[in-house]
Amino acid sequence: MRKSAVFVSVLAASALAAVPVAAHAAPAAAGTTQPYTHLVTGKTWTTGGTYVAKGGEIKLTLKTLPKATDVFVEECESADLGDVKTFTPQANSQVLATGVAKGTCFVVLLKPHAGTGDYQVRGTLGY
């Protein structure tokens, strides 16, 4: 290696070392909030969509909720991200998971809390 290349490498390394660690770790981008609609059918879990997390928490708010509905999120590779949450008209906005890494693929699953589905839920999903 030539002397000038070594000097440039040393100079670059010392410049990076002088920058505070906090400057290297940029804050996570603000999450995304989008409209959410899903037709809940049958008595078992149905897939309510696949998403890629922006980092942080996953929050669902259901403005149209004809029946109590169980909601659950898991990674696309089947690892659970949170506990089952029951949405009701009184508890229509809940955090489904926290500390989700940016770029994590996740699936939203829904089922009727009791009885049979065949109804539509609407609201917003933040992730």
Residue pairs with C-beta under 8 A, 6 or more apart in sequence:
28 54
28 55
28 56
28 102
29 54
29 55
29 102
30 54
31 54
31 55
31 56
31 57
31 126
31 127
32 54
32 126
32 127
33 124
33 125
33 126
34 124
34 125
35 122
35 123
35 124
35 125
36 48
36 49
36 60
36 62
36 121
36 122
36 123
36 124
36 125
37 120
37 121
37 122
38 46
38 48
38 49
38 108
38 110
38 120
38 121
39 46
39 117
39 118
39 119
39 120
40 46
40 67
40 69
40 110
40 111
40 112
40 117
40 118
40 119
40 120
40 121
41 117
41 118
42 111
42 116
42 117
42 118
43 111
43 112
43 115
43 116
43 117
44 111
45 72
45 109
45 110
45 111
46 109
46 110
46 111
46 117
47 107
47 108
47 109
48 71
48 107
48 108
48 109
48 110
49 107
49 108
49 125
50 76
50 105
50 106
50 107
51 105
51 106
51 107
51 108
51 125
51 127
52 103
52 104
52 105
52 106
53 100
53 101
53 102
53 103
53 104
53 105
53 106
53 127
54 102
54 127
55 100
55 101
55 102
55 103
56 98
56 99
56 100
56 127
57 95
57 96
57 97
57 98
57 99
57 100
57 126
57 127
58 73
58 81
58 82
58 95
58 96
58 97
58 98
58 100
58 106
58 125
58 126
58 127
59 93
59 94
59 95
59 96
59 125
59 126
59 127
60 71
60 85
60 87
60 93
60 94
60 96
60 108
60 123
60 124
60 125
60 126
61 92
61 93
61 123
61 124
61 125
61 126
62 69
62 87
62 92
62 93
62 121
62 122
62 123
63 92
63 122
63 123
63 124
64 120
64 121
64 122
64 123
65 87
65 88
65 89
65 92
65 121
65 123
66 119
66 120
66 121
67 112
67 113
67 114
67 115
67 117
67 119
68 86
68 87
68 88
68 112
68 113
68 114
69 86
69 87
69 110
69 111
69 112
69 113
69 121
70 84
70 85
70 86
70 87
70 110
70 111
70 112
70 113
71 84
71 85
71 86
71 87
71 94
71 96
71 108
71 109
71 110
72 80
72 82
72 83
72 84
72 85
72 96
72 108
72 109
72 110
73 80
73 81
73 82
73 96
73 97
73 106
73 107
73 108
73 109
74 80
74 81
74 106
74 107
74 109
75 81
75 104
75 105
75 106
75 107
76 105
76 106
76 107
77 105
81 96
81 97
81 100
81 104
81 106
82 95
82 96
82 97
82 98
85 94
85 96
86 113
87 94
87 121
88 113
92 123
93 123
96 108
97 106
100 106
100 127
106 127
108 125
110 121
111 117
112 119
